[in-house]
Amino acid sequence: MTDRPHHSATDGDIVKGVLVTGASRGIGRAVATAFATRGYRVAVHYASSRHDAETTLRGLDGDGHVVVGGDLADPGEARRIVDEAVEALGRVDVLVNNAAQAPTEQTRHPVAEVDYDGWVAVWRRTVDVNLLGAVNVTWAVARHLIELGNGGSIVNVGSRGAFRGEPEHPAYGASKAALQAFGQSMAQALAPHGISVTSVAPGLVATERQEAALTGPDGDALRGQSPFGRVGTPRDVAAAVVHLASPDAVWSSGAILDVNGASYLR
Ligand SMILES: NC(=O)c1ccc[n+]([C@@H]2O[C@H](COP(=O)([O-])OP(=O)(O)OC[C@H]3O[C@@H](n4cnc5c(N)ncnc54)[C@H](OP(=O)(O)O)[C@@H]3O)[C@@H](O)[C@H]2O)c1
């Protein structure tokens, strides 16, 4: 018996493809970079920040990478994004559902403060992007992988907030819990096709979006959440994603991996 090579980015003469949603910055950019370093061809997806997605693209090792734009809240766009990635790369073997509407000051919606219209609007948009966007992209990639008949993997980027609670952004926490639960159903549904489905649940990560919080008065408290005395980096999360996507990790299918520096244990 011969073992498959650890994390081979090739299948015979064919270079494997990966679609990373929301790769215009932050964790998505680090994930795209990690796959390119391992020899994959990457489809760098973005919603509106084409310029930033092209910056990600220029930083990738190797060639044959592409950028693909589109709003995941639109089911037609979600399907087209996958079709374009498959067309441009020749094939997609790995999907990373990373894009999300983030919990920001603009999307804050504590139940005791927000008015009803604001409440309804944030919940609708959050579920449309964070859950249904990933759900629809997954459908299209799963059907492509089944047709290829060569296995593959799907990794969802969830959140610690799914377990710990998000009192100021309940729609975000619920959308991530739902995404993780969806991943577990897909792990069972797609195992007969040799496709693994997993999630990572990061704690606070030092992305561009978190910079103000980390350099502000709460910075030390945020770093103190972890006994390592720091917050996560995009590379910490990318390393976990790359591992879970590898053929060697197939027996972890269905797992939700905490990537939070022991800041929250469940
Ligand atoms: N950073 C953290 O502390 C942290 C912690 C736990 C979990 N996470 C999760 O990790 C993932 C990445 O986080 P991040 O901080 O790197 O994200 P980010 O900086 O907020 O970037 C979000 C990405 O998602 C894309 N996106 C947003 N809305 C979209 C839409 N409607 N359709 C398509 N794409 C859309 C953005 O594209 P554009 O640039 O084009 O708008 C961008 O590429 C997210 O799932 C987040 O929930 C992050």
The ligand as a Tripos MOL2 file, in Angstrom:
@<TRIPOS>MOLECULE
LIG
   48    52     1     0     0
SMALL
NO_CHARGES

@<TRIPOS>ATOM
      1 N1        -10.9310   38.5970   12.3210 N.am      1 LIG1
      2 C1        -11.4020   37.9500   13.3740 C.2       1 LIG1
      3 O1        -11.1280   38.3210   14.5290 O.2       1 LIG1
      4 C2        -12.2700   36.7310   13.1830 C.ar      1 LIG1
      5 C3        -12.5730   35.9340   14.3010 C.ar      1 LIG1
      6 C4        -13.3690   34.7970   14.1420 C.ar      1 LIG1
      7 C5        -13.8380   34.4730   12.8900 C.ar      1 LIG1
      8 N2        -13.5480   35.2680   11.8190 N.ar      1 LIG1
      9 C6        -14.0870   34.8810   10.5180 C.3       1 LIG1
     10 O2        -13.0290   34.7590    9.6100 O.3       1 LIG1
     11 C7        -13.4570   35.1290    8.2920 C.3       1 LIG1
     12 C8        -12.5610   36.2150    7.7430 C.3       1 LIG1
     13 O3        -12.4990   37.2630    8.6790 O.3       1 LIG1
     14 P1        -11.6820   38.6090    8.3810 P.3       1 LIG1
     15 O4        -11.6290   39.3720    9.6280 O.co2     1 LIG1
     16 O5        -10.4540   38.2790    7.6350 O.co2     1 LIG1
     17 O6        -12.7490   39.2860    7.3730 O.3       1 LIG1
     18 P2        -12.8660   40.7680    6.7650 P.3       1 LIG1
     19 O7        -11.5870   41.5090    6.8810 O.co2     1 LIG1
     20 O8        -14.0940   41.3860    7.3310 O.co2     1 LIG1
     21 O9        -13.0990   40.4080    5.2310 O.3       1 LIG1
     22 C9        -14.3130   39.8420    4.8380 C.3       1 LIG1
     23 C10       -14.1800   39.2690    3.4570 C.3       1 LIG1
     24 O10       -15.4730   38.7670    3.0780 O.3       1 LIG1
     25 C11       -15.8800   39.4150    1.8750 C.3       1 LIG1
     26 N3        -17.3100   39.6660    1.9140 N.ar      1 LIG1
     27 C12       -18.0000   40.4290    2.8060 C.ar      1 LIG1
     28 N4        -19.3010   40.4800    2.4480 N.ar      1 LIG1
     29 C13       -19.4260   39.7360    1.3200 C.ar      1 LIG1
     30 C14       -20.5130   39.4430    0.4500 C.ar      1 LIG1
     31 N5        -21.7520   39.8970    0.6470 N.pl3     1 LIG1
     32 N6        -20.2760   38.6480   -0.6270 N.ar      1 LIG1
     33 C15       -19.0250   38.1930   -0.8580 C.ar      1 LIG1
     34 N7        -17.9690   38.4430   -0.0940 N.ar      1 LIG1
     35 C16       -18.1720   39.2200    0.9850 C.ar      1 LIG1
     36 C17       -15.0900   40.7080    1.8070 C.3       1 LIG1
     37 O11       -14.9720   41.1160    0.4490 O.3       1 LIG1
     38 P3        -14.7410   42.6890    0.0770 P.3       1 LIG1
     39 O12       -13.3880   43.0570    0.6240 O.co2     1 LIG1
     40 O13       -14.7670   42.7440   -1.4030 O.co2     1 LIG1
     41 O14       -15.8470   43.4290    0.7370 O.co2     1 LIG1
     42 C18       -13.7570   40.2890    2.4220 C.3       1 LIG1
     43 O15       -12.9460   39.6630    1.4610 O.3       1 LIG1
     44 C19       -14.9150   35.5570    8.4520 C.3       1 LIG1
     45 O16       -15.7550   34.4570    8.1710 O.3       1 LIG1
     46 C20       -15.0010   35.9230    9.9080 C.3       1 LIG1
     47 O17       -16.3220   35.8150   10.3860 O.3       1 LIG1
     48 C21       -12.7680   36.3770   11.9460 C.ar      1 LIG1
@<TRIPOS>BOND
     1     1     2 1
     2     2     3 2
     3     2     4 1
     4     4     5 ar
     5     4    48 ar
     6     5     6 ar
     7     6     7 ar
     8     7     8 ar
     9     8     9 1
    10     8    48 ar
    11     9    10 1
    12     9    46 1
    13    10    11 1
    14    11    12 1
    15    11    44 1
    16    12    13 1
    17    13    14 1
    18    14    15 2
    19    14    16 1
    20    14    17 1
    21    17    18 1
    22    18    19 2
    23    18    20 1
    24    18    21 1
    25    21    22 1
    26    22    23 1
    27    23    24 1
    28    23    42 1
    29    24    25 1
    30    25    26 1
    31    25    36 1
    32    26    27 ar
    33    26    35 ar
    34    27    28 ar
    35    28    29 ar
    36    29    30 ar
    37    29    35 ar
    38    30    31 1
    39    30    32 ar
    40    32    33 ar
    41    33    34 ar
    42    34    35 ar
    43    36    37 1
    44    36    42 1
    45    37    38 1
    46    38    39 2
    47    38    40 1
    48    38    41 1
    49    42    43 1
    50    44    45 1
    51    44    46 1
    52    46    47 1
@<TRIPOS>SUBSTRUCTURE
     1 LIG1         1 GROUP 0 **** ****
